[in-house]
Amino acid sequence: MKFVAFVVFSVTLAVIASVSAYPAKGGSNSQINKKKNTPPPKCIEICTTNYEPVCAHDENVKSDITFGNECVMRKYNCENAKTFRIKKDGECGGTAPVRLA
């Protein structure tokens, strides 16, 4: 009796393991491979933490933004499809938001 229970348990376990490893209907393992094979994002830029603020303006945005440095501004533009340009060196002042990284 123990042997029959062991065989039934083993077969059940094997079926569960094979079904869980099978791709879902309409899915494929290629989705996993796509993530591994995709090129890195275009916006990879490592900025220093040096605080050399720049006040930047984008014609499509209402307020200016103070960026921690020019590199942070470039990275922000790339990641957010913006076109901020340096208006002046230093902080914008007032209630302008500050972006450090």
C-alpha contacts under 8 A as a table, 3 or more apart, distances in Angstrom:
res1	aa1	res2	aa2	distance
1	M	4	V	5.24
1	M	5	A	6.31
2	K	5	A	5.14
2	K	6	F	6.09
3	F	6	F	5.02
3	F	7	V	6.22
4	V	7	V	5.10
4	V	8	V	6.16
5	A	8	V	5.16
5	A	9	F	6.03
6	F	9	F	5.08
6	F	10	S	6.03
7	V	10	S	5.05
7	V	11	V	6.12
8	V	11	V	5.25
8	V	12	T	6.09
9	F	12	T	5.13
9	F	13	L	6.09
10	S	13	L	5.11
10	S	14	A	6.14
11	V	14	A	5.06
11	V	15	V	6.20
12	T	15	V	5.18
12	T	16	I	6.23
13	L	16	I	5.17
13	L	17	A	6.13
14	A	17	A	5.13
14	A	18	S	6.17
15	V	18	S	5.22
15	V	19	V	6.09
16	I	19	V	5.23
16	I	20	S	6.08
17	A	20	S	5.35
17	A	21	A	6.30
18	S	21	A	5.24
18	S	22	Y	6.36
19	V	22	Y	5.17
20	S	23	P	7.82
23	P	27	G	5.77
23	P	28	S	5.37
23	P	29	N	6.53
24	A	27	G	5.05
24	A	28	S	7.01
27	G	31	Q	7.65
28	S	31	Q	6.08
29	N	32	I	5.52
29	N	33	N	6.71
30	S	33	N	4.81
30	S	34	K	5.95
31	Q	34	K	5.10
31	Q	35	K	6.71
32	I	35	K	5.49
32	I	36	K	6.76
33	N	36	K	5.07
33	N	37	N	6.05
34	K	37	N	5.11
34	K	38	T	5.87
35	K	38	T	5.49
40	P	44	I	7.74
41	P	44	I	6.27
42	K	78	C	7.84
43	C	75	K	6.32
43	C	78	C	5.60
43	C	79	E	6.01
44	I	75	K	7.67
45	E	71	C	7.82
45	E	75	K	6.36
47	C	71	C	5.62
47	C	72	V	6.17
47	C	101	A	7.53
48	T	71	C	7.87
49	T	68	G	7.64
49	T	100	L	7.73
49	T	101	A	7.60
50	N	68	G	7.37
50	N	69	N	7.12
51	Y	68	G	5.18
51	Y	69	N	6.09
51	Y	100	L	7.94
52	E	68	G	5.86
52	E	69	N	4.89
52	E	70	E	7.83
52	E	90	G	7.09
53	P	66	T	6.40
53	P	67	F	5.55
53	P	68	G	4.57
53	P	69	N	4.87
53	P	70	E	7.53
53	P	89	D	6.43
53	P	90	G	4.73
53	P	91	E	5.60
54	V	66	T	5.65
54	V	67	F	5.45
54	V	68	G	6.73
54	V	69	N	5.87
54	V	70	E	6.50
54	V	86	I	6.34
54	V	87	K	7.52
54	V	88	K	6.07
54	V	89	D	4.52
54	V	90	G	4.75
54	V	91	E	5.80
54	V	92	C	7.48
55	C	64	D	6.72
55	C	65	I	5.88
55	C	66	T	4.53
55	C	67	F	6.47
55	C	86	I	5.87
55	C	87	K	5.52
55	C	88	K	5.31
55	C	89	D	6.05
55	C	90	G	5.99
55	C	91	E	5.33
55	C	92	C	4.83
56	A	64	D	5.63
56	A	65	I	5.46
56	A	66	T	6.21
56	A	67	F	7.27
56	A	73	M	7.87
56	A	84	F	5.65
56	A	85	R	5.15
56	A	86	I	4.29
56	A	87	K	4.91
56	A	88	K	7.00
56	A	92	C	7.75
57	H	61	V	7.54
57	H	63	S	7.23
57	H	64	D	4.79
57	H	65	I	6.66
57	H	84	F	5.09
57	H	85	R	5.49
57	H	86	I	6.51
57	H	87	K	6.03
58	D	61	V	5.35
58	D	62	K	7.85
58	D	64	D	7.16
58	D	82	K	7.33
58	D	83	T	5.64
58	D	84	F	4.39
58	D	85	R	6.42
59	E	62	K	7.46
59	E	83	T	7.98
59	E	84	F	7.93
61	V	64	D	7.56
63	S	96	A	6.70
64	D	92	C	6.90
64	D	96	A	5.97
64	D	97	P	7.57
65	I	92	C	6.76
65	I	96	A	5.50
65	I	97	P	5.25
65	I	98	V	5.93
65	I	99	R	7.25
66	T	90	G	7.79
66	T	91	E	5.41
66	T	92	C	5.60
66	T	96	A	6.65
66	T	97	P	6.16
66	T	98	V	4.62
66	T	99	R	6.19
67	F	70	E	6.91
67	F	72	V	6.21
67	F	73	M	5.78
67	F	91	E	7.83
67	F	98	V	5.76
67	F	99	R	4.79
67	F	100	L	5.83
68	G	72	V	6.30
68	G	73	M	7.82
68	G	98	V	7.31
68	G	99	R	6.04
68	G	100	L	4.40
68	G	101	A	6.94
69	N	72	V	5.46
69	N	73	M	6.67
69	N	100	L	7.58
70	E	73	M	5.08
70	E	74	R	6.37
70	E	86	I	7.91
71	C	74	R	5.11
71	C	75	K	6.20
72	V	75	K	5.15
72	V	76	Y	6.06
72	V	99	R	7.64
72	V	100	L	6.88
72	V	101	A	5.70
73	M	76	Y	5.07
73	M	77	N	6.13
73	M	84	F	7.08
74	R	77	N	5.10
74	R	78	C	6.25
74	R	84	F	7.98
75	K	78	C	5.12
75	K	79	E	6.13
76	Y	79	E	5.23
76	Y	80	N	5.93
76	Y	82	K	7.44
77	N	80	N	5.35
77	N	81	A	5.38
77	N	82	K	4.44
77	N	83	T	5.77
77	N	84	F	6.45
78	C	81	A	5.34
78	C	82	K	6.81
79	E	82	K	7.99
86	I	89	D	7.35
88	K	92	C	7.93
92	C	96	A	6.20
93	G	96	A	6.08
